[in-house]
Amino acid sequence: MWPSDVVTPRLLLRLWHPDDAPALHDAITASLEHLRPWMVWVRFEPLSRDDRIGFIEAGRRAHEGGGDANYGVRVDGEVVGGCGLHRRQGPGVVDLGYWIHVDHIGRGYATELSRALTTVAFGDPDTERVEIHHDRANRRSAGVPRSLGFRRGPERPDGIDSPGEDGIDCTWWIDRAGWTGDG
């Protein structure tokens, strides 16, 4: 099981807790137009308070059962994004995802949290590879795995799930042997 908290030089990544629902709601609401082109889950926003708490509680149950980990990203107690480790790519592969609050982009938070979560993922002896996926049209997202030394995999056709996408999935990956942690 992945840790409940991950600390980096500037960030605290903490599993979402039901008490975080208002702060998560505010961060997403403020960032809707920034996230809408790329994040499929934004089409369901705004969630009701009960649905948001349900999402958080389901994530906590999954984590407790050895599944995915969904973290809030905080700077000095303020929610500045969300991220997670997901087992949706099959055995031995962990998919790392992230989003940053619109008022906090361009500060290197996505790279910092991705570095930390890649190290966390490889702390699990069953993890052989970490991947980051993004739509080809989301060029900004390519900078994160590139700066961390991930390799670019093949482009693959994918459905268009969000309005900014062009339907081509870009996969970046790194294996255990290639991960030094300093990107």
Contacts in CASP RR format, 6 or more apart in sequence:
PFRMAT RR
TARGET T0000
AUTHOR 0000-0000-0000
METHOD contacts of the structure
MODEL  1
MWPSDVVTPRLLLRLWHPDDAPALHDAITASLEHLRPWMVWVRFEPLSRD
DRIGFIEAGRRAHEGGGDANYGVRVDGEVVGGCGLHRRQGPGVVDLGYWI
HVDHIGRGYATELSRALTTVAFGDPDTERVEIHHDRANRRSAGVPRSLGF
RRGPERPDGIDSPGEDGIDCTWWIDRAGWTGDG
1 63 0 8 1.000
1 64 0 8 1.000
1 65 0 8 1.000
1 66 0 8 1.000
1 67 0 8 1.000
2 63 0 8 1.000
2 69 0 8 1.000
2 85 0 8 1.000
2 120 0 8 1.000
2 121 0 8 1.000
2 124 0 8 1.000
3 120 0 8 1.000
4 14 0 8 1.000
4 15 0 8 1.000
4 63 0 8 1.000
5 12 0 8 1.000
5 13 0 8 1.000
5 14 0 8 1.000
5 15 0 8 1.000
6 12 0 8 1.000
6 13 0 8 1.000
6 14 0 8 1.000
6 71 0 8 1.000
6 113 0 8 1.000
6 116 0 8 1.000
6 117 0 8 1.000
6 120 0 8 1.000
7 13 0 8 1.000
8 112 0 8 1.000
8 113 0 8 1.000
8 115 0 8 1.000
8 116 0 8 1.000
9 112 0 8 1.000
10 75 0 8 1.000
10 109 0 8 1.000
10 112 0 8 1.000
11 73 0 8 1.000
11 74 0 8 1.000
11 75 0 8 1.000
11 80 0 8 1.000
11 109 0 8 1.000
11 112 0 8 1.000
11 113 0 8 1.000
11 116 0 8 1.000
12 73 0 8 1.000
12 74 0 8 1.000
12 75 0 8 1.000
12 77 0 8 1.000
13 71 0 8 1.000
13 72 0 8 1.000
13 73 0 8 1.000
13 74 0 8 1.000
13 83 0 8 1.000
13 113 0 8 1.000
13 116 0 8 1.000
13 117 0 8 1.000
14 71 0 8 1.000
14 72 0 8 1.000
14 74 0 8 1.000
15 59 0 8 1.000
15 60 0 8 1.000
15 63 0 8 1.000
15 69 0 8 1.000
15 70 0 8 1.000
15 71 0 8 1.000
15 72 0 8 1.000
16 24 0 8 1.000
16 56 0 8 1.000
16 59 0 8 1.000
16 60 0 8 1.000
16 70 0 8 1.000
16 71 0 8 1.000
16 72 0 8 1.000
17 56 0 8 1.000
17 60 0 8 1.000
18 53 0 8 1.000
18 54 0 8 1.000
18 56 0 8 1.000
18 57 0 8 1.000
20 56 0 8 1.000
20 72 0 8 1.000
20 79 0 8 1.000
21 49 0 8 1.000
21 52 0 8 1.000
21 53 0 8 1.000
21 56 0 8 1.000
22 49 0 8 1.000
23 78 0 8 1.000
23 79 0 8 1.000
24 52 0 8 1.000
24 56 0 8 1.000
24 72 0 8 1.000
24 79 0 8 1.000
25 46 0 8 1.000
25 47 0 8 1.000
25 49 0 8 1.000
25 52 0 8 1.000
26 79 0 8 1.000
27 79 0 8 1.000
27 80 0 8 1.000
27 81 0 8 1.000
27 101 0 8 1.000
28 35 0 8 1.000
28 42 0 8 1.000
28 45 0 8 1.000
28 46 0 8 1.000
29 45 0 8 1.000
29 46 0 8 1.000
30 101 0 8 1.000
30 102 0 8 1.000
30 103 0 8 1.000
31 81 0 8 1.000
31 99 0 8 1.000
31 100 0 8 1.000
31 101 0 8 1.000
31 102 0 8 1.000
31 103 0 8 1.000
32 42 0 8 1.000
32 45 0 8 1.000
32 46 0 8 1.000
33 102 0 8 1.000
34 102 0 8 1.000
34 105 0 8 1.000
35 42 0 8 1.000
35 99 0 8 1.000
35 102 0 8 1.000
36 42 0 8 1.000
36 43 0 8 1.000
36 162 0 8 1.000
36 163 0 8 1.000
37 137 0 8 1.000
37 138 0 8 1.000
37 162 0 8 1.000
37 163 0 8 1.000
37 164 0 8 1.000
37 165 0 8 1.000
38 134 0 8 1.000
38 135 0 8 1.000
38 138 0 8 1.000
38 141 0 8 1.000
38 162 0 8 1.000
38 164 0 8 1.000
38 165 0 8 1.000
39 99 0 8 1.000
39 162 0 8 1.000
40 161 0 8 1.000
40 162 0 8 1.000
42 162 0 8 1.000
43 162 0 8 1.000
47 55 0 8 1.000
56 70 0 8 1.000
59 68 0 8 1.000
59 70 0 8 1.000
62 68 0 8 1.000
63 69 0 8 1.000
63 70 0 8 1.000
67 87 0 8 1.000
68 84 0 8 1.000
68 85 0 8 1.000
68 86 0 8 1.000
68 87 0 8 1.000
68 88 0 8 1.000
69 84 0 8 1.000
69 85 0 8 1.000
70 82 0 8 1.000
70 83 0 8 1.000
70 84 0 8 1.000
71 82 0 8 1.000
71 83 0 8 1.000
71 84 0 8 1.000
71 113 0 8 1.000
71 117 0 8 1.000
72 79 0 8 1.000
72 81 0 8 1.000
72 82 0 8 1.000
72 83 0 8 1.000
73 79 0 8 1.000
73 80 0 8 1.000
73 81 0 8 1.000
73 82 0 8 1.000
73 83 0 8 1.000
73 98 0 8 1.000
73 100 0 8 1.000
73 109 0 8 1.000
73 113 0 8 1.000
74 80 0 8 1.000
75 104 0 8 1.000
75 109 0 8 1.000
79 101 0 8 1.000
80 100 0 8 1.000
80 101 0 8 1.000
80 103 0 8 1.000
80 104 0 8 1.000
80 109 0 8 1.000
81 98 0 8 1.000
81 99 0 8 1.000
81 100 0 8 1.000
81 101 0 8 1.000
81 104 0 8 1.000
81 109 0 8 1.000
82 98 0 8 1.000
82 99 0 8 1.000
82 100 0 8 1.000
83 96 0 8 1.000
83 97 0 8 1.000
83 98 0 8 1.000
83 99 0 8 1.000
83 113 0 8 1.000
83 114 0 8 1.000
83 117 0 8 1.000
84 96 0 8 1.000
84 97 0 8 1.000
84 98 0 8 1.000
84 117 0 8 1.000
85 94 0 8 1.000
85 95 0 8 1.000
85 96 0 8 1.000
85 97 0 8 1.000
85 117 0 8 1.000
85 120 0 8 1.000
85 121 0 8 1.000
86 94 0 8 1.000
86 95 0 8 1.000
86 96 0 8 1.000
86 97 0 8 1.000
87 93 0 8 1.000
87 94 0 8 1.000
87 95 0 8 1.000
88 95 0 8 1.000
89 95 0 8 1.000
89 131 0 8 1.000
91 126 0 8 1.000
92 126 0 8 1.000
92 127 0 8 1.000
92 128 0 8 1.000
92 129 0 8 1.000
93 127 0 8 1.000
93 128 0 8 1.000
93 129 0 8 1.000
93 130 0 8 1.000
93 131 0 8 1.000
94 121 0 8 1.000
94 124 0 8 1.000
94 127 0 8 1.000
94 129 0 8 1.000
94 130 0 8 1.000
94 131 0 8 1.000
95 130 0 8 1.000
95 131 0 8 1.000
95 132 0 8 1.000
95 133 0 8 1.000
96 114 0 8 1.000
96 117 0 8 1.000
96 118 0 8 1.000
96 121 0 8 1.000
96 130 0 8 1.000
96 131 0 8 1.000
96 132 0 8 1.000
97 114 0 8 1.000
97 132 0 8 1.000
97 133 0 8 1.000
98 110 0 8 1.000
98 113 0 8 1.000
98 114 0 8 1.000
98 144 0 8 1.000
100 106 0 8 1.000
100 109 0 8 1.000
100 110 0 8 1.000
110 141 0 8 1.000
110 144 0 8 1.000
111 143 0 8 1.000
111 144 0 8 1.000
111 147 0 8 1.000
111 148 0 8 1.000
114 132 0 8 1.000
114 144 0 8 1.000
114 145 0 8 1.000
114 148 0 8 1.000
115 148 0 8 1.000
115 181 0 8 1.000
115 182 0 8 1.000
115 183 0 8 1.000
118 130 0 8 1.000
118 148 0 8 1.000
118 174 0 8 1.000
118 179 0 8 1.000
118 181 0 8 1.000
119 179 0 8 1.000
119 181 0 8 1.000
121 127 0 8 1.000
121 130 0 8 1.000
122 130 0 8 1.000
122 176 0 8 1.000
122 179 0 8 1.000
127 176 0 8 1.000
128 175 0 8 1.000
128 176 0 8 1.000
129 173 0 8 1.000
129 174 0 8 1.000
129 175 0 8 1.000
129 176 0 8 1.000
130 150 0 8 1.000
130 173 0 8 1.000
130 174 0 8 1.000
130 179 0 8 1.000
131 171 0 8 1.000
131 172 0 8 1.000
131 173 0 8 1.000
132 141 0 8 1.000
132 144 0 8 1.000
132 145 0 8 1.000
132 150 0 8 1.000
132 171 0 8 1.000
132 172 0 8 1.000
132 173 0 8 1.000
133 169 0 8 1.000
133 170 0 8 1.000
133 171 0 8 1.000
133 172 0 8 1.000
134 141 0 8 1.000
134 142 0 8 1.000
134 169 0 8 1.000
134 170 0 8 1.000
135 158 0 8 1.000
135 162 0 8 1.000
135 164 0 8 1.000
135 165 0 8 1.000
135 166 0 8 1.000
135 167 0 8 1.000
135 168 0 8 1.000
135 169 0 8 1.000
135 170 0 8 1.000
136 155 0 8 1.000
136 166 0 8 1.000
136 167 0 8 1.000
136 168 0 8 1.000
136 169 0 8 1.000
136 170 0 8 1.000
137 164 0 8 1.000
137 165 0 8 1.000
137 166 0 8 1.000
137 167 0 8 1.000
137 168 0 8 1.000
138 164 0 8 1.000
138 165 0 8 1.000
142 170 0 8 1.000
142 172 0 8 1.000
145 152 0 8 1.000
145 172 0 8 1.000
145 174 0 8 1.000
146 152 0 8 1.000
146 172 0 8 1.000
147 183 0 8 1.000
148 174 0 8 1.000
148 181 0 8 1.000
148 183 0 8 1.000
149 174 0 8 1.000
149 183 0 8 1.000
150 172 0 8 1.000
150 173 0 8 1.000
150 174 0 8 1.000
151 172 0 8 1.000
151 173 0 8 1.000
151 174 0 8 1.000
152 170 0 8 1.000
152 171 0 8 1.000
152 172 0 8 1.000
153 170 0 8 1.000
153 171 0 8 1.000
153 172 0 8 1.000
153 173 0 8 1.000
154 171 0 8 1.000
155 168 0 8 1.000
155 169 0 8 1.000
155 170 0 8 1.000
156 168 0 8 1.000
156 169 0 8 1.000
156 171 0 8 1.000
157 167 0 8 1.000
157 168 0 8 1.000
157 169 0 8 1.000
158 165 0 8 1.000
158 167 0 8 1.000
158 168 0 8 1.000
158 169 0 8 1.000
159 165 0 8 1.000
159 167 0 8 1.000
160 166 0 8 1.000
160 167 0 8 1.000
END
